[in-house]
Amino acid sequence: MGLQNKDKLSSVLLFLFSALVCMGAFGYSIGSLHKPGPGFFPFIGGLILGILSLSHFLLLTTKRKKETAKAESVTPGGKWRNLILPLVVLFAYPLFLPAIGFVLTTFLFFVALLRFVEPVRWPMALKVSVGVTLLSYALFHLWLKVQFPKGIFGI
């Protein structure tokens, strides 16, 4: 089975999984945008996953075969760092969250991902990290009133 066929299969399986998540979310109260119920976030997460997997499948079916043959795989000559580093950062995130707080942990998480996994320049990594941190803080803390650990700066 070629790399393109494996990608197509994974896209279809993720789409089916997202459909199951969305259907399962209806077992709970979805609520509304201003008053989300317990099924709201699973439904939105499943919807986003479904849209992304469907778009990936469509992209693969419209791409020419030569372009997909150039895709990199994780081999001894591949970039293992791009597989290991995000996992390390992902597992470190909840460990640092209570100690240094949501804002600083989220900022450092995105800096690490943007700068060291697929390196972008420092100014861009810092700008995107600040933007994502402020947006997520505004969304979760200010709008949805989720309480996060304060951390060393009290925010």
N, C-alpha and C positions, 0 to 999 in steps of 0.2 A: 504494500500500500504506500503510495507516494505521499510526500509531505503535504501537497495540496489536498489530497483526499482525506488525510488525517485532520487537517484544519477544517475542512467542510464538515466532517463527522463531529468534531468537537463543537462546532458552531451549532449544529442541529441539536446535539445533546444539551447544550447550554440553553438553547431556546426552549426545549421541552421542559427542562428544569425550571426555567423562569415562568413558564405557563403553570406548572404545578405550584410554585410559590405564590403566584397571583391568585390562583383558585383557592389555595389554603388560607390566604389572607382574608378572603370573603367569609370564612368561618368565624372571624372576629369582626368587631365593628370597625369599619374603615373610617368613619367619621367624616369630617370635612377638612378643608385646607386650614381653616382658622381654629378648628377643634378636632385635631387628629385623634383617632381611636387606636387601639392596640394593633390593628391590622394595617394601619396606614403606611408605616415605614416598610414592612415586608412587601406590601403591594407596590410601592414606588420602587423599591430595590429590584423586585422581580420585573417590573415594567422596564426599568433602565437596562437590566441585563438582557431582556428579550430584544429590545431595540438594538443594543450593541451587537448581540450575537447574530441577529438577522442582517444587520448592515455588514458585518464581517463576512457572512455567508454570501451575500450578494456581491460584495467586493471580490471575493475569491472566484465566483462564477463568471464575472466579467473580465477578470485579469487574463492576460495572455499567459500561456504555459511557460514561456521563457522567463518572464518576470518572477514567477513563483519559484522557479528552480533556483534562483539566486538567494532565496531566503536562508538565513543562518539557522543552524540547529545547535543544540548544546552537545558539543562533541569535545574531545580532548583539545582540539584546536580552537574551539569556540570560546565564548566569554563566560566562564563559570562565575566570575565575579558578578555579572548581571543577574545571576540566579541566586547566589548566596547572600549578597549584600542586602537586597530588599527583604529577604526572610529574616536576617539578623535585625534590621531596623524595625521591621514589623513586630517581632517578638520583644524588642527592647522598648517600644513605645508604651505599652501598659506598665512596664516596670518603672519607667521614669515619670509617668503621669502623676502619681501621688506625691513624689518628691519635689519636682520642679514645676508642676502645674500644667494646665491644659495649653495655655498660650505658648509658653516657651518650648514645651515638648512637641507641639504641632509644628512650630516654626523649624525646630532642629530636624524633625522628621522629613519635612519637605526639602530642606537644604541638603540633607544627606542623599535623598533620592535624586534630586535634580542635579546635584553637583558631582556625585560619585558613581551613579549607576549609568546614566546616559549623560555624560558631562556637558553641561551648558556653562557659559561664562558666569563668573561670580555675580556681576550686577543683575543679570537676568534671574539667576537662582534666588537671589535675595529679594528681588521685586515680586516674583511669583510666590515665594514662601510667605512674605508679609501679606500679600493679597489673599492667599488661601487661608491664612491664619485669621485675618480680620473677618473675612467672609464667614468662615465656620464659627468663629466666636459670636458674630452678630446673629447668625442663623440659630445656633443651638442655645447660647446663653441669653441673649437679649430677646429674641423672638419666641423661642420655644420654652424658655425658662428652665433649661437643664442645668443642674448644679454640677460644676466641675471642681476638682481639687484646686485650691488657690495657688499653692506653690510658694516659691521663695519671694516673689514680688507682690503677692497678695491679689493677683488678678487671674 
